[in-house]
Amino acid sequence: MAQDIEQKIKKISQIFLEREDKLVKQQDLLNYIQDKDLFEHIISELLIRFEKIGYEIIKTKFLDETYYMLITDGIDDRLTPQMYGILALIVSLTKDLARNLTLEDAKKIFKPIWDELEYLIELNYLKEYRLKDVEYIIPTPLAKALFKNFIGDMTVKKILETFKNEK
């Protein structure tokens, strides 16, 4: 039994480490483990093991699904400082407005740098999402994880003041 648990821990660790977006649906993990109590034990063990090597597993909801995500405090070297700014602004807008940004509005706001937004979509930091007849651009859990240590303090006003003070 202990060997079986260890094999499942190794397999789930491998799944997290091999996924580019480090995001795994809870239901997929439950289907693999097939026992809710064992699932809780394995997740707890994974939390401890990954924490020892500088990673964190967080549980998050996105589009009515529960996910587990492997994150670190490191930076993504595929992103430019401007892309981090774009993500911070979109995360703040959705938080401050308590609604998602329509794709149409996003195209107007970010017209000069739309290529960078498309790259952020490609990297799974942003997602195009259709609800009824309206398309939205929404930050994914991966985007929110980039700002997890200070997302509570992020507001559009503070971001715009920061940009203003930089000039």
N, C-alpha and C positions, 0 to 999 in steps of 0.2 A: 504493500500500500504506500509506504513512504517513498519507495522508488518511483511509483506511478505519479505521485504528487510532484516529486522533483522533476520528472520528465515534462509534466505539464507546465511547471514554472519555467523550465528552460525553453519550451516551445513558445510560450507566450512572450517571454523576453525576446526571443528571436523575432517574433512577429513585430513587436514594438521597434526593435532596432533596425529591421530591414525596411519598414515602411518609410517612405520619404516624408510623408506628412505627420508621422508618429501618432496618428489618430486611429483608434480602433473602437468599433461599435460594441457596446456592452453586450448586446444580444449575441453577437458573434462569439464573444468570449464565453458567455453562458452556454451557448450551443456546443462549444468545444469541451467545456468542463463537465456539463450535464448534471451538476449538483450545486444548488444554491449555497449551501453551507461550505462546501469545498471551495466554491468560487470566492467567497469572502475571505477564507483562509489564504488562498493563493494571492489574491489582490493585496492583502496585508503584507504578505511575505515579499511580494514584488516592490511594494512601497519602501520597505526597509532596505532591500538589496540595492535598488536603484539610488536611493538617497545616499548610500555609502560611497557611490562613485560620482556623485554630483548631479544626479538627475532627480526629477520629481514626476510623479504620476498624479495627474489631476482628473477629476471626474467633472464632466460638463454636459450641458444640454445644448443641442443645436438642431433646429428644424424638427422638433418633437422627438428626437432620438437622444439617448444617453450614450456618451462616448467616454473613453479613457484616453488621455493624451500624455505622452512622454515629453517632458520639456527640460530645458536647462537654462541657466542664466546667461549663456553665451549669446553672441549675436550671429545673425545669419549673414554671412559675407556675400551672399547673392544680392542683398538689398543695399541700395545707396541711402545716404542720409535723407535724401528727398523722399524716397519710398517709405522710410520710417515715418517721415512727417505726414505723408499722404495717409498712411494707415492710422496714425494717431488722430488725424483730423476726422477720418471716417468713423473710427470707433467713438470718438467724442461726440460727433454729430448724432449718431444713432442713440447714444446714451442721453445726451442733452435734450434731444427732440422727442425722446421716448417713442421713436418710430424709425423705420428704415429709410434710407435714402433711395429715391427712385433712380432708375438707370438714366432716365431722361435728365433729371437734375444733376446727376453725377457727370454726365457728358457735357453739360453746360459749365459746371464748376471746374472740371478738370480737363477741359478741351485742349489746352496747350500741352498737357502731359499725359494724354490718354494712353499712349503706348506703355507708359509705366504702370498704369492701372491694369491694362491687359496682362502685363507680366505678373502683377500681383495676383491676378485671377489664375493664371497658369500655375503659379507656385502654391495655390490653395490658401492664400491669405484673405482673398475676397472671393465671393461667390455671387453669380447672377442667379436670381431667384424670382420666379413668377408666382404671384398670388392673385387669383381671379384674372383680371385683364391688365394688371400692372406689373412691370418688371422692376426689380429692386437690385441694388448692389449692397451686399451685407458682409460685414467682417466675420470670418470664420473663427472658431475657437483658437486656431493657430495664431491668428492676428491678435486676438485678445490676450493670449498667453505672452506675447512679446512685451505687453505693458502690465502684466499681472501685479507687479510690485507697486505701481502707482496709478492704476486705472481709476481708483476711487477719487483721486485728485485731478484727473484729466477733465478739463472742460474746454469747449471751443474758445471761450474768452481767454483762458490762460494760454492756450496754444497760439492764438493770434497775437496776444501780447508778447509772447516769446519771439515770434517771427518779427514783430515790429521792433523789438529791442535789439535784434541781431543786426539790423540794417544800419 
